[in-house]
Amino acid sequence: MVGYLLVTHGEIGSSLADCVYHIFNKKISRLDCISINPTDDIDKKKIAISQKIKKNNSGDGVIIFTDIIGATPCNILKDFIIKNKVEVLTGVNAAMLIKALSSKNKDLNNIIQDCIEAAEENILQIDPND
Amino acid sequence: MIKKKIKIINKLGLHARASSKLTELASKFKCEIKIKKGNEEADAKNMMDILMLSASFESKVDVTFSGIDEKKAAEEIEKLFLNFFGEGE
């Protein structure tokens, strides 16, 4: 199964993880979080990211979610991308995570496409009469 | 095919955790299960599909069951709705 890692500004990632644990009513072992804060030693964070990728990769690859393209968490992650094995997705939201964690038998690239579609489809203006 | 019209009676409606429970239960059956609210239709085995229905308290959904174990699925899915998705209210 594909593993997951959230690398975000501050506690965005861990808050999203808490949200999906609540929804699925269980802790998900193949999902980990690393927060990046202004005073962090980036080299130490890179070591932590590397360790988490290793931990969560059962052979089917790892998808790393981050919040904003071009920001430090995203920029750090570029060094870890291995085509079709370790991939990075920006713009993480709860819909993407739910979609990813609901997928049990799909390969990494299919899950990435599903996540992108879920994220796009779930940005909507709510009609109170609907 | 079995069709059921079900009123959502739990206060929070078909919210994320309820949808997760519904998906988990629906996925245990081989039959196709579709949930329709207005013109929108969702696959009951796909949580994001269900959430997109935005089905709140007291809204009505049409649920169709189609396949080998449809009778058992219809019974259990209806029970989950009527049991407030295990939320107590």
Backbone of each chain as ProteinMPNN parsed JSONL, in Angstrom:
{"seq_chain_A": "MVGYLLVTHGEIGSSLADCVYHIFNKKISRLDCISINPTDDIDKKKIAISQKIKKNNSGDGVIIFTDIIGATPCNILKDFIIKNKVEVLTGVNAAMLIKALSSKNKDLNNIIQDCIEAAEENILQIDPND", "coords_chain_A": {"N_chain_A": [[0.831, -1.206, 0.0], [0.335, 2.274, -0.636], [2.225, 4.808, 1.024], [1.949, 7.734, 3.156], [2.827, 11.172, 3.665], [2.752, 14.203, 5.402], [3.976, 17.316, 4.911], [4.223, 20.373, 6.091], [3.597, 23.95, 6.597], [3.878, 24.814, 9.924], [1.323, 23.501, 12.048], [-0.518, 22.644, 10.194], [-0.563, 20.243, 8.724], [-0.667, 18.222, 10.765], [-3.083, 18.861, 11.924], [-4.868, 18.359, 9.832], [-4.43, 15.642, 9.623], [-5.391, 14.793, 12.114], [-8.05, 15.384, 11.694], [-8.789, 13.526, 9.656], [-8.319, 11.152, 11.055], [-10.303, 11.303, 12.929], [-12.569, 11.213, 11.264], [-12.343, 8.672, 10.02], [-12.311, 7.243, 12.265], [-10.076, 6.054, 13.423], [-6.515, 5.673, 13.986], [-4.087, 6.17, 11.492], [-1.588, 4.251, 10.369], [0.135, 4.479, 8.196], [0.41, 7.114, 7.648], [2.114, 10.061, 8.212], [3.323, 13.076, 9.819], [5.145, 16.104, 9.332], [6.099, 19.11, 10.686], [6.986, 22.346, 9.553], [8.699, 25.002, 10.781], [9.441, 28.54, 11.383], [11.882, 28.807, 12.843], [13.204, 26.459, 12.535], [15.847, 24.047, 12.037], [16.747, 23.401, 8.943], [18.242, 21.362, 7.766], [18.115, 19.345, 9.661], [15.408, 18.828, 9.536], [15.247, 17.789, 6.987], [16.508, 15.375, 7.307], [14.693, 14.143, 9.008], [12.475, 13.998, 7.311], [13.426, 12.276, 5.35], [13.704, 9.938, 6.864], [11.046, 9.412, 7.551], [9.923, 8.956, 5.048], [11.177, 6.604, 4.354], [10.213, 4.943, 6.398], [7.46, 4.841, 5.794], [7.308, 3.702, 3.342], [6.285, 0.927, 1.854], [7.027, -0.343, -0.343], [5.343, 0.276, -2.355], [5.514, 2.929, -2.76], [5.504, 6.492, -1.861], [3.408, 9.216, -1.143], [3.823, 12.615, -0.791], [2.317, 15.22, 0.826], [1.939, 18.721, 0.649], [1.452, 22.212, 1.621], [1.655, 24.862, 0.212], [2.745, 25.741, -2.982], [6.083, 26.597, -3.837], [6.8, 27.567, -1.372], [8.832, 27.14, 1.637], [8.452, 24.404, 2.797], [7.591, 22.983, 0.518], [9.686, 23.478, -1.257], [11.838, 22.205, -0.021], [11.062, 19.589, -0.347], [11.44, 18.922, -2.984], [13.883, 17.724, -3.352], [13.466, 15.128, -2.669], [11.952, 13.789, -4.475], [11.282, 10.957, -6.372], [10.736, 9.679, -9.38], [7.619, 8.189, -9.896], [7.839, 6.836, -7.495], [8.378, 8.317, -5.133], [6.44, 10.993, -4.672], [5.345, 14.431, -4.861], [2.67, 16.449, -3.787], [0.993, 19.516, -3.975], [-1.115, 21.96, -2.226], [-2.651, 20.705, -0.289], [-5.633, 19.359, 1.111], [-8.511, 18.413, 3.137], [-10.226, 16.821, 1.62], [-8.573, 15.695, -0.338], [-6.934, 14.083, 1.22], [-8.771, 12.299, 2.369], [-9.647, 11.022, 0.071], [-7.262, 9.822, -0.783], [-6.692, 8.097, 1.372], [-8.836, 6.449, 1.283], [-8.342, 4.889, -0.829], [-7.331, 1.721, -1.555], [-6.238, -0.242, -3.191], [-4.95, 0.87, -5.328], [-2.45, 2.138, -7.614], [0.344, 4.378, -7.05], [0.372, 6.567, -8.928], [-2.257, 6.59, -9.889], [-3.619, 7.208, -7.563], [-2.658, 9.763, -7.052], [-3.804, 11.181, -9.207], [-6.515, 10.847, -8.546], [-6.577, 12.272, -6.148], [-6.027, 14.897, -6.979], [-8.263, 15.388, -8.567], [-10.279, 15.138, -6.604], [-9.644, 17.27, -4.915], [-10.052, 19.473, -6.604], [-12.754, 19.173, -7.304], [-13.99, 19.622, -4.906], [-13.902, 22.252, -4.223], [-16.097, 24.55, -3.87], [-18.802, 26.881, -4.158], [-21.192, 27.13, -1.679], [-24.608, 26.47, -1.991], [-27.257, 27.615, -0.176], [-29.813, 26.617, -0.485], [-29.612, 24.158, -1.543]], "CA_chain_A": [[0.0, 0.0, 0.0], [1.058, 3.548, -0.701], [2.361, 5.519, 2.284], [1.685, 9.18, 3.042], [3.54, 12.081, 4.559], [2.33, 15.603, 5.306], [5.043, 18.251, 5.298], [3.505, 21.648, 5.927], [3.84, 25.042, 7.532], [3.301, 24.625, 11.267], [0.506, 22.332, 12.382], [-1.565, 22.393, 9.183], [-0.577, 18.817, 8.409], [-1.135, 17.387, 11.875], [-4.515, 19.141, 12.101], [-5.583, 17.605, 8.791], [-4.333, 14.224, 9.996], [-6.364, 14.591, 13.211], [-9.383, 15.434, 11.074], [-9.106, 12.237, 8.998], [-8.391, 10.104, 12.082], [-11.651, 11.433, 13.503], [-13.558, 10.755, 10.272], [-12.232, 7.217, 9.849], [-12.402, 6.67, 13.614], [-8.871, 5.273, 13.752], [-5.221, 6.251, 13.618], [-3.634, 5.504, 10.266], [-0.151, 4.1, 10.598], [0.957, 4.826, 7.026], [0.358, 8.572, 7.477], [2.919, 10.789, 9.194], [3.362, 14.534, 9.606], [6.314, 16.88, 9.775], [5.799, 20.54, 10.596], [8.138, 23.203, 9.283], [8.502, 26.284, 11.477], [10.462, 29.53, 10.994], [13.183, 28.684, 13.512], [13.707, 25.086, 12.374], [17.074, 23.72, 11.313], [16.227, 22.716, 7.748], [18.981, 20.111, 7.537], [17.539, 18.335, 10.57], [14.082, 18.48, 8.99], [15.453, 16.938, 5.808], [16.816, 14.022, 7.824], [13.417, 13.598, 9.51], [11.636, 13.666, 6.143], [14.018, 11.073, 4.755], [13.374, 8.801, 7.734], [9.604, 9.128, 7.444], [9.675, 8.368, 3.72], [11.651, 5.219, 4.467], [9.284, 4.228, 7.288], [6.125, 4.669, 5.212], [7.356, 3.069, 2.019], [6.241, -0.544, 1.946], [7.383, -0.859, -1.665], [4.409, 0.854, -3.334], [5.776, 4.355, -2.903], [5.019, 7.453, -0.861], [2.947, 10.523, -1.622], [4.029, 13.661, 0.214], [1.436, 16.368, 0.641], [2.366, 19.974, 1.256], [0.375, 23.196, 1.479], [1.75, 25.897, -0.826], [3.859, 25.636, -3.925], [7.062, 27.686, -3.784], [7.191, 27.878, 0.003], [9.927, 26.291, 2.129], [8.184, 22.954, 2.857], [7.532, 22.455, -0.847], [11.023, 23.556, -1.859], [12.655, 21.144, 0.595], [10.604, 18.274, -0.81], [11.89, 18.645, -4.358], [15.061, 16.84, -3.294], [13.087, 13.742, -2.333], [11.108, 13.195, -5.533], [11.814, 9.882, -7.219], [9.624, 9.458, -10.302], [6.744, 7.017, -9.669], [8.085, 6.189, -6.198], [8.114, 9.338, -4.111], [5.913, 12.145, -5.408], [4.895, 15.532, -4.001], [1.455, 17.151, -4.21], [0.736, 20.748, -3.2], [-2.521, 22.342, -2.05], [-3.338, 19.645, 0.47], [-6.862, 19.642, 1.859], [-9.081, 17.198, 3.732], [-10.801, 15.977, 0.561], [-7.472, 14.935, -0.953], [-6.491, 13.046, 2.16], [-9.824, 11.276, 2.464], [-9.596, 10.264, -1.184], [-6.058, 8.985, -0.78], [-6.756, 7.057, 2.396], [-9.906, 5.513, 0.915], [-7.826, 4.044, -1.91], [-6.566, 0.622, -0.966], [-5.579, -1.133, -4.142], [-4.507, 1.559, -6.541], [-1.033, 2.499, -7.571], [0.671, 5.745, -6.653], [-0.027, 7.584, -9.904], [-3.727, 6.663, -9.905], [-4.055, 7.914, -6.347], [-2.355, 11.186, -7.263], [-4.854, 11.744, -10.086], [-7.765, 10.906, -7.762], [-6.442, 13.36, -5.165], [-6.145, 16.18, -7.687], [-9.686, 15.542, -8.931], [-11.068, 15.361, -5.374], [-9.377, 18.633, -4.441], [-10.701, 20.432, -7.511], [-14.218, 19.017, -7.243], [-14.515, 20.002, -3.599], [-13.871, 23.7, -3.99], [-17.406, 24.953, -4.39], [-19.604, 27.828, -3.383], [-22.346, 26.377, -1.197], [-25.942, 27.031, -2.17], [-28.016, 27.261, 1.026], [-31.062, 25.929, -0.818], [-29.307, 22.879, -2.189]], "C_chain_A": [[0.868, 1.26, 0.0], [1.106, 4.203, 0.694], [2.201, 7.017, 2.073], [2.458, 9.977, 4.082], [3.02, 13.498, 4.313], [3.48, 16.48, 5.781], [4.509, 19.658, 5.019], [4.057, 22.748, 6.842], [3.158, 24.689, 8.853], [2.472, 23.367, 11.403], [-0.61, 22.06, 11.371], [-1.698, 20.894, 8.927], [-1.135, 17.967, 9.527], [-2.616, 17.633, 12.163], [-5.347, 18.384, 11.068], [-5.572, 16.108, 9.118], [-5.319, 13.912, 11.122], [-7.788, 14.535, 12.666], [-9.72, 14.087, 10.417], [-9.111, 11.074, 9.991], [-9.791, 10.103, 12.7], [-12.698, 10.86, 12.539], [-13.521, 9.234, 10.13], [-12.277, 6.468, 11.183], [-11.23, 5.752, 13.949], [-7.617, 6.039, 13.344], [-4.718, 5.475, 12.409], [-2.11, 5.455, 10.289], [0.699, 4.538, 9.417], [0.881, 6.31, 6.691], [1.157, 9.239, 8.591], [2.965, 12.274, 8.844], [4.7, 15.115, 10.058], [5.96, 18.358, 9.601], [7.094, 21.303, 10.353], [7.836, 24.577, 9.89], [9.68, 27.231, 11.201], [11.836, 29.33, 11.63], [13.822, 27.295, 13.332], [15.061, 25.029, 11.663], [16.655, 22.856, 10.125], [16.955, 21.4, 7.47], [18.449, 18.98, 8.426], [16.172, 17.882, 10.066], [14.226, 17.549, 7.791], [15.751, 15.497, 6.232], [15.525, 13.353, 8.298], [12.517, 13.185, 8.355], [12.121, 12.375, 5.506], [13.65, 9.82, 5.559], [11.897, 8.406, 7.615], [9.253, 8.514, 6.085], [10.03, 6.881, 3.767], [10.655, 4.379, 5.279], [7.964, 3.893, 6.588], [6.127, 4.01, 3.839], [7.412, 1.552, 2.156], [6.618, -1.185, 0.617], [6.497, -0.274, -2.76], [4.569, 2.361, -3.488], [5.153, 5.211, -1.82], [4.552, 8.724, -1.57], [3.136, 11.513, -0.483], [3.133, 14.838, -0.13], [2.046, 17.591, 1.314], [1.325, 21.056, 0.963], [0.53, 24.149, 0.282], [2.97, 25.689, -1.715], [4.797, 26.848, -3.765], [7.527, 28.057, -2.391], [8.226, 26.853, 0.484], [9.591, 24.796, 2.199], [8.207, 22.306, 1.47], [8.922, 22.418, -1.475], [11.957, 22.47, -1.318], [12.343, 19.8, -0.063], [11.09, 17.915, -2.209], [13.054, 17.657, -4.386], [14.698, 15.375, -3.102], [12.294, 13.046, -3.434], [11.891, 12.134, -6.311], [10.641, 9.459, -8.098], [8.924, 8.119, -10.062], [6.965, 6.304, -8.331], [7.826, 7.137, -5.023], [7.689, 10.604, -4.859], [5.356, 13.184, -4.426], [3.673, 16.208, -4.614], [1.255, 18.391, -3.35], [-0.775, 20.969, -3.04], [-3.312, 21.36, -1.224], [-4.601, 20.168, 1.163], [-7.469, 18.321, 2.332], [-9.632, 16.259, 2.672], [-9.729, 15.112, -0.094], [-7.049, 13.776, -0.059], [-7.513, 11.921, 2.28], [-9.781, 10.385, 1.222], [-8.412, 9.298, -1.179], [-6.2, 7.813, 0.189], [-7.907, 6.084, 2.174], [-9.431, 4.553, -0.166], [-6.96, 2.944, -1.314], [-5.753, -0.159, -1.991], [-5.038, -0.44, -5.382], [-3.029, 1.908, -6.466], [-0.866, 4.005, -7.34], [0.172, 6.803, -7.639], [-1.542, 7.711, -10.024], [-4.24, 7.448, -8.708], [-3.796, 9.422, -6.49], [-3.435, 11.841, -8.13], [-6.174, 11.876, -9.342], [-7.737, 12.066, -6.762], [-6.628, 14.726, -5.824], [-7.61, 16.431, -8.065], [-10.539, 15.859, -7.704], [-10.886, 16.784, -4.873], [-10.122, 19.651, -5.288], [-12.222, 20.385, -7.386], [-14.808, 19.545, -5.945], [-14.329, 21.47, -3.259], [-15.106, 24.278, -4.672], [-18.008, 26.046, -3.539], [-20.885, 27.106, -2.973], [-23.641, 27.154, -1.409], [-26.793, 26.638, -0.962], [-29.31, 26.507, 0.746], [-30.846, 24.547, -1.395], [-29.249, 21.746, -1.171]], "O_chain_A": [[1.966, 1.293, 0.555], [0.131, 4.148, 1.444], [2.304, 7.509, 0.95], [2.704, 9.526, 5.2], [2.869, 13.931, 3.171], [3.903, 16.386, 6.933], [4.367, 20.071, 3.868], [4.87, 22.495, 7.732], [1.988, 24.308, 8.873], [2.863, 22.298, 10.934], [-1.547, 21.32, 11.671], [-2.802, 20.348, 8.916], [-1.971, 17.094, 9.293], [-3.324, 16.724, 12.596], [-6.401, 17.835, 11.389], [-6.563, 15.406, 8.92], [-6.002, 12.889, 11.087], [-8.614, 13.743, 13.119], [-10.821, 13.568, 10.604], [-9.839, 10.102, 9.787], [-10.378, 9.051, 12.957], [-13.593, 10.12, 12.946], [-14.568, 8.586, 10.123], [-12.282, 5.238, 11.226], [-11.392, 4.778, 14.684], [-7.65, 6.921, 12.485], [-4.904, 4.261, 12.32], [-1.437, 6.485, 10.234], [1.854, 4.926, 9.595], [1.242, 6.722, 5.589], [0.902, 9.006, 9.773], [2.681, 12.669, 7.713], [5.294, 14.666, 11.039], [5.575, 18.796, 8.517], [8.151, 20.952, 10.875], [6.843, 25.22, 9.548], [10.771, 26.791, 10.836], [12.851, 29.655, 11.014], [14.864, 27.007, 13.92], [15.367, 25.856, 10.804], [16.253, 21.706, 10.3], [16.35, 20.44, 6.995], [18.348, 17.828, 8.005], [15.823, 16.705, 10.156], [13.424, 16.633, 7.605], [15.306, 14.539, 5.6], [15.285, 12.174, 8.037], [11.868, 12.141, 8.413], [11.329, 11.496, 5.167], [13.326, 8.777, 4.99], [11.554, 7.224, 7.583], [8.381, 7.65, 5.997], [9.284, 6.027, 3.287], [10.306, 3.262, 4.899], [7.418, 2.803, 6.763], [5.071, 3.789, 3.247], [8.437, 0.977, 2.521], [6.544, -2.404, 0.459], [6.844, -0.317, -3.94], [3.843, 2.994, -4.256], [4.388, 4.735, -0.981], [5.216, 9.232, -2.474], [2.678, 11.289, 0.637], [3.186, 15.379, -1.235], [2.598, 17.502, 2.41], [0.421, 20.847, 0.154], [-0.362, 24.232, -0.563], [4.084, 25.488, -1.231], [4.342, 27.977, -3.581], [8.518, 28.769, -2.228], [8.464, 25.838, -0.171], [10.372, 23.983, 1.704], [8.768, 21.226, 1.28], [9.289, 21.449, -2.139], [12.757, 21.895, -2.056], [13.234, 18.986, -0.303], [11.143, 16.74, -2.572], [13.192, 16.863, -5.317], [15.517, 14.487, -3.342], [12.001, 11.855, -3.337], [12.984, 12.375, -6.824], [9.652, 8.931, -7.592], [9.557, 7.064, -10.03], [6.34, 5.276, -8.068], [7.145, 6.79, -4.058], [8.482, 11.206, -5.584], [4.953, 12.853, -3.311], [3.646, 16.502, -5.809], [1.339, 18.316, -2.125], [-1.591, 20.264, -3.634], [-4.514, 21.195, -1.431], [-4.621, 21.266, 1.719], [-6.994, 17.245, 1.969], [-9.521, 15.04, 2.801], [-9.957, 13.934, -0.371], [-6.838, 12.652, -0.516], [-7.159, 10.741, 2.289], [-9.866, 9.16, 1.314], [-8.543, 8.123, -1.521], [-5.866, 6.676, -0.145], [-7.957, 5.022, 2.795], [-10.054, 3.516, -0.392], [-5.967, 3.223, -0.642], [-4.686, -0.681, -1.669], [-4.708, -1.094, -6.372], [-2.441, 1.963, -5.386], [-1.818, 4.78, -7.428], [-0.388, 7.819, -7.229], [-2.059, 8.808, -10.236], [-5.171, 8.245, -8.821], [-4.622, 10.243, -6.092], [-3.916, 12.929, -7.814], [-6.874, 12.88, -9.479], [-8.74, 12.75, -6.558], [-7.307, 15.598, -5.284], [-8.126, 17.537, -7.904], [-11.408, 16.73, -7.749], [-11.847, 17.432, -4.456], [-10.745, 20.576, -4.765], [-12.89, 21.419, -7.365], [-15.991, 19.877, -5.888], [-14.573, 21.882, -2.125], [-15.14, 24.464, -5.889], [-17.751, 26.125, -2.338], [-21.582, 26.54, -3.815], [-23.751, 28.329, -1.057], [-27.029, 25.451, -0.74], [-29.845, 25.836, 1.628], [-31.807, 23.843, -1.703], [-29.003, 20.598, -1.54]]}, "seq_chain_B": "MIKKKIKIINKLGLHARASSKLTELASKFKCEIKIKKGNEEADAKNMMDILMLSASFESKVDVTFSGIDEKKAAEEIEKLFLNFFGEGE", "coords_chain_B": {"N_chain_B": [[-33.681, -5.09, -8.601], [-33.634, -2.947, -5.769], [-35.355, -0.267, -4.335], [-35.182, 2.479, -2.141], [-36.594, 5.106, -0.268], [-35.153, 7.311, 1.826], [-35.23, 9.185, 4.795], [-33.097, 11.554, 6.215], [-32.262, 11.395, 9.467], [-30.486, 11.939, 11.469], [-28.947, 14.547, 13.333], [-26.644, 15.85, 12.33], [-26.651, 15.234, 9.715], [-25.602, 13.783, 6.548], [-22.747, 13.769, 7.184], [-19.105, 13.96, 7.397], [-18.063, 11.831, 9.066], [-20.263, 10.129, 9.296], [-20.604, 9.524, 6.617], [-18.289, 8.109, 6.184], [-18.789, 5.824, 7.703], [-20.965, 4.833, 6.302], [-19.831, 4.305, 3.787], [-17.983, 2.352, 4.509], [-19.673, 0.275, 5.35], [-21.223, -0.135, 2.994], [-19.269, -1.012, 1.248], [-18.893, -3.606, 1.951], [-20.641, -5.128, 0.584], [-21.501, -6.809, -2.489], [-23.223, -5.79, -4.352], [-24.314, -3.005, -6.418], [-24.603, 0.207, -5.093], [-26.421, 3.062, -5.049], [-26.845, 6.484, -4.223], [-29.177, 8.99, -4.301], [-29.766, 12.442, -4.408], [-31.903, 14.901, -5.136], [-30.857, 15.986, -8.245], [-28.399, 14.931, -8.087], [-26.203, 12.178, -7.972], [-24.675, 9.605, -6.077], [-22.04, 7.237, -5.568], [-22.325, 4.806, -3.212], [-20.122, 3.571, -2.192], [-18.083, 5.263, -2.317], [-16.634, 7.661, -0.571], [-16.115, 10.45, -0.929], [-17.842, 11.031, -2.977], [-20.289, 10.73, -1.681], [-20.151, 12.773, 0.225], [-20.278, 14.947, -1.458], [-22.934, 15.143, -2.02], [-23.994, 16.676, -0.071], [-25.934, 16.276, 1.935], [-28.165, 17.154, 4.251], [-29.623, 17.294, 7.616], [-32.846, 16.002, 7.79], [-33.171, 15.94, 5.055], [-34.119, 14.142, 2.069], [-33.207, 11.076, 0.621], [-32.806, 8.976, -2.243], [-32.217, 5.628, -2.376], [-30.669, 3.105, -4.194], [-30.32, -0.356, -4.764], [-28.526, -2.796, -6.346], [-27.92, -5.925, -7.403], [-26.373, -9.099, -6.509], [-26.477, -9.41, -3.656], [-28.411, -7.619, -2.829], [-30.72, -7.477, -1.188], [-29.947, -7.965, 1.478], [-28.089, -5.913, 1.722], [-29.733, -3.643, 1.429], [-31.301, -3.835, 3.713], [-29.404, -3.56, 5.789], [-28.148, -1.103, 5.234], [-30.276, 0.697, 5.378], [-30.892, 0.359, 8.027], [-28.632, 1.479, 9.209], [-28.943, 4.217, 8.58], [-31.352, 4.679, 9.978], [-30.518, 4.227, 12.486], [-29.231, 6.461, 13.234], [-26.637, 6.621, 12.325], [-25.148, 5.576, 14.32], [-24.766, 7.633, 16.062], [-26.417, 8.499, 18.022], [-28.174, 10.676, 17.957]], "CA_chain_B": [[-33.251, -3.816, -7.992], [-34.437, -2.475, -4.632], [-35.279, 1.196, -4.175], [-35.689, 2.95, -0.852], [-36.503, 6.549, -0.009], [-34.773, 7.398, 3.244], [-35.098, 10.54, 5.345], [-31.929, 11.631, 7.096], [-32.819, 11.808, 10.766], [-29.456, 12.37, 12.444], [-28.867, 16.02, 13.314], [-25.525, 16.367, 11.543], [-26.821, 14.839, 8.322], [-24.625, 12.844, 5.984], [-21.466, 14.473, 7.333], [-17.935, 13.149, 7.036], [-17.919, 10.567, 9.799], [-21.393, 9.281, 8.898], [-20.297, 9.067, 5.261], [-17.246, 7.088, 6.318], [-19.453, 4.594, 8.166], [-21.8, 4.354, 5.194], [-18.921, 3.747, 2.783], [-17.418, 1.121, 5.064], [-20.712, -0.759, 5.298], [-21.581, -0.39, 1.588], [-18.166, -1.723, 0.593], [-18.94, -5.033, 2.321], [-21.571, -5.813, -0.313], [-21.101, -6.871, -3.893], [-24.177, -5.067, -5.198], [-24.097, -1.576, -6.656], [-25.484, 1.005, -4.229], [-26.394, 4.47, -5.466], [-27.638, 7.391, -3.388], [-29.54, 10.148, -5.111], [-30.442, 13.561, -3.746], [-32.189, 15.806, -6.252], [-30.296, 15.481, -9.5], [-27.042, 14.429, -7.838], [-26.141, 10.762, -7.599], [-23.374, 9.214, -5.523], [-21.732, 5.825, -5.333], [-22.263, 4.662, -1.747], [-18.817, 3.013, -1.804], [-17.106, 6.33, -2.532], [-16.938, 8.642, 0.462], [-16.145, 11.822, -1.442], [-19.088, 11.11, -3.741], [-21.387, 10.921, -0.718], [-20.026, 14.118, 0.803], [-20.673, 15.929, -2.47], [-24.402, 15.277, -2.014], [-24.301, 17.707, 0.915], [-27.262, 15.889, 2.422], [-28.275, 17.59, 5.646], [-30.718, 16.816, 8.474], [-34.218, 15.993, 7.263], [-33.284, 15.817, 3.6], [-34.507, 12.787, 1.658], [-32.373, 10.506, -0.441], [-33.274, 7.728, -2.849], [-31.097, 4.689, -2.404], [-30.964, 1.924, -5.015], [-29.429, -1.501, -4.546], [-28.645, -3.615, -7.544], [-26.905, -6.978, -7.456], [-26.639, -10.396, -5.894], [-26.803, -9.338, -2.225], [-29.132, -6.344, -2.662], [-31.703, -7.505, -0.107], [-29.204, -7.818, 2.735], [-27.498, -4.562, 1.706], [-30.812, -2.674, 1.661], [-31.675, -3.932, 5.135], [-28.348, -3.037, 6.675], [-27.921, 0.331, 4.97], [-31.424, 1.428, 5.94], [-30.731, 0.293, 9.488], [-27.594, 2.456, 9.587], [-29.589, 5.546, 8.542], [-32.36, 4.768, 11.041], [-29.794, 4.147, 13.754], [-28.519, 7.75, 13.364], [-25.227, 6.32, 12.046], [-24.496, 5.258, 15.594], [-24.416, 8.88, 16.75], [-27.321, 8.727, 19.15], [-29.227, 11.665, 17.667]], "C_chain_B": [[-34.206, -3.426, -6.853], [-34.254, -0.961, -4.519], [-35.859, 1.583, -2.818], [-35.557, 4.466, -0.772], [-36.241, 6.689, 1.488], [-34.628, 8.864, 3.658], [-33.914, 10.546, 6.314], [-32.365, 12.22, 8.435], [-31.751, 12.196, 11.797], [-29.161, 13.857, 12.245], [-27.767, 16.578, 12.405], [-25.603, 15.985, 10.067], [-25.756, 13.852, 7.861], [-23.246, 13.513, 5.986], [-20.313, 13.478, 7.165], [-17.868, 11.805, 7.754], [-19.057, 9.589, 9.462], [-21.145, 8.705, 7.508], [-19.246, 7.964, 5.286], [-17.859, 5.75, 6.748], [-20.293, 3.977, 7.049], [-20.942, 3.676, 4.123], [-18.362, 2.4, 3.241], [-18.435, -0.027, 4.981], [-21.037, -1.133, 3.853], [-20.521, -1.231, 0.885], [-18.131, -3.214, 0.945], [-19.839, -5.836, 1.376], [-21.091, -5.767, -1.752], [-21.993, -6.008, -4.776], [-23.789, -3.592, -5.354], [-25.089, -0.802, -5.786], [-25.332, 2.475, -4.615], [-27.303, 5.295, -4.558], [-27.911, 8.656, -4.196], [-30.239, 11.211, -4.258], [-30.656, 14.627, -4.821], [-31.647, 15.211, -7.534], [-28.911, 14.865, -9.32], [-27.079, 12.972, -7.388], [-24.736, 10.412, -7.119], [-23.262, 7.702, -5.418], [-21.535, 5.669, -3.826], [-20.933, 4.075, -1.269], [-17.702, 4.049, -1.964], [-17.441, 7.502, -1.606], [-17.029, 10.08, -0.066], [-17.398, 12.063, -2.272], [-20.251, 11.427, -2.803], [-21.342, 12.329, -0.134], [-20.506, 15.202, -0.171], [-22.192, 16.107, -2.547], [-24.845, 16.396, -1.073], [-25.702, 17.484, 1.501], [-27.381, 16.172, 3.917], [-29.49, 16.969, 6.349], [-32.071, 17.025, 7.79], [-34.311, 16.005, 5.738], [-33.594, 14.354, 3.266], [-33.613, 12.315, 0.52], [-33.031, 9.233, -0.975], [-32.081, 6.799, -2.965], [-31.513, 3.464, -3.238], [-29.875, 0.875, -4.823], [-29.606, -2.431, -5.733], [-27.535, -4.658, -7.599], [-27.268, -8.149, -6.569], [-27.068, -10.315, -4.417], [-27.6, -8.075, -1.879], [-30.088, -6.33, -1.466], [-31.027, -7.234, 1.247], [-28.618, -6.397, 2.845], [-28.561, -3.515, 2.038], [-31.214, -2.659, 3.13], [-30.651, -3.235, 6.018], [-28.087, -1.543, 6.476], [-29.064, 1.157, 5.561], [-31.316, 1.481, 7.468], [-29.704, 1.327, 9.966], [-28.172, 3.883, 9.606], [-30.533, 5.707, 9.738], [-31.732, 4.732, 12.438], [-28.925, 5.402, 13.977], [-27.01, 7.586, 13.111], [-24.439, 6.065, 13.339], [-24.17, 6.483, 16.429], [-25.36, 9.24, 17.896], [-28.396, 9.776, 18.914], [-29.066, 12.227, 16.249]], "O_chain_B": [[-35.424, -3.564, -6.97], [-33.137, -0.45, -4.598], [-36.9, 1.071, -2.406], [-34.536, 5.034, -1.161], [-37.034, 6.229, 2.31], [-33.995, 9.666, 2.971], [-33.766, 9.638, 7.132], [-32.776, 13.377, 8.524], [-32.073, 12.716, 12.866], [-29.132, 14.351, 11.117], [-27.929, 17.633, 11.792], [-24.742, 16.358, 9.27], [-25.105, 13.184, 8.665], [-22.665, 13.782, 4.935], [-20.524, 12.311, 6.834], [-17.645, 10.768, 7.128], [-18.841, 8.381, 9.357], [-21.439, 7.538, 7.252], [-19.307, 7.011, 4.509], [-17.5, 4.691, 6.232], [-20.325, 2.758, 6.877], [-21.289, 2.607, 3.621], [-18.281, 1.445, 2.468], [-18.098, -1.146, 4.593], [-21.118, -2.316, 3.522], [-20.839, -2.06, 0.032], [-17.42, -3.989, 0.306], [-19.802, -7.067, 1.367], [-20.391, -4.848, -2.178], [-21.561, -5.546, -5.832], [-23.052, -3.026, -4.547], [-26.277, -1.126, -5.753], [-24.248, 3.049, -4.516], [-28.388, 4.856, -4.176], [-26.992, 9.301, -4.702], [-31.165, 10.921, -3.501], [-29.694, 15.185, -5.35], [-31.943, 14.065, -7.871], [-28.323, 14.345, -10.267], [-27.88, 12.588, -6.537], [-23.741, 10.865, -7.684], [-24.246, 6.993, -5.209], [-20.677, 6.326, -3.237], [-20.649, 4.082, -0.072], [-16.525, 3.744, -1.768], [-18.405, 8.234, -1.831], [-17.926, 10.829, 0.317], [-17.95, 13.163, -2.271], [-21.088, 12.281, -3.097], [-22.371, 12.993, -0.013], [-21.058, 16.225, 0.232], [-22.677, 17.107, -3.078], [-25.913, 16.985, -1.242], [-26.53, 18.395, 1.546], [-26.761, 15.496, 4.739], [-30.267, 16.225, 5.75], [-32.371, 18.107, 7.284], [-35.41, 16.074, 5.186], [-33.36, 13.454, 4.073], [-33.309, 13.061, -0.412], [-33.719, 8.516, -0.247], [-31.066, 7.139, -3.574], [-32.568, 2.872, -3.011], [-28.687, 1.183, -4.733], [-30.728, -2.804, -6.075], [-26.367, -4.331, -7.811], [-28.336, -8.18, -5.958], [-27.933, -11.076, -3.984], [-27.478, -7.532, -0.78], [-30.249, -5.303, -0.808], [-31.473, -6.401, 2.035], [-28.65, -5.774, 3.906], [-28.317, -2.609, 2.835], [-31.439, -1.598, 3.714], [-30.995, -2.426, 6.88], [-27.837, -0.814, 7.436], [-28.83, 2.198, 6.174], [-31.606, 2.496, 8.101], [-29.891, 1.968, 11.0], [-27.918, 4.652, 10.533], [-30.518, 6.731, 10.421], [-32.338, 5.149, 13.424], [-28.01, 5.398, 14.8], [-26.208, 8.352, 13.645], [-23.235, 6.31, 13.419], [-23.399, 6.403, 17.386], [-25.109, 10.184, 18.645], [-29.422, 9.773, 19.594], [-29.856, 13.071, 15.826]]}, "name": "protein", "num_of_chains": 2, "seq": "MVGYLLVTHGEIGSSLADCVYHIFNKKISRLDCISINPTDDIDKKKIAISQKIKKNNSGDGVIIFTDIIGATPCNILKDFIIKNKVEVLTGVNAAMLIKALSSKNKDLNNIIQDCIEAAEENILQIDPNDMIKKKIKIINKLGLHARASSKLTELASKFKCEIKIKKGNEEADAKNMMDILMLSASFESKVDVTFSGIDEKKAAEEIEKLFLNFFGEGE"}
